[in-house]
């Protein structure tokens, strides 16, 4: 099994087959509320943003010079084998990835069949992103 690929057979031979589904596919949402009022002291200049600000909420003021359209970005790609019905989950960590073509299931390997994987758009997980330049 390659890194970033999780598989689950539709028949579910495990006692708990859902335990192998990646957590990114679970539809759990977490809301984080941030107070809307900021003092002028908390607003910093873009040139003053340093490495120590990584992971923290930073308020900057500027003029947006360019904004791209809102685009989908894939987090988890889901494939299904057309021969044996095997489900394969591929975790995506960057904007570019190579899709899986051949089925990694034991059924296809023992039967010496090259099962083709079909991309499942509805089961895959996407997030929206937009590039904004200040």
Order of alpha helices (4+ residues) and beta strands (2+ residues): beta-beta-beta-beta-beta-beta-alpha-beta-beta-beta
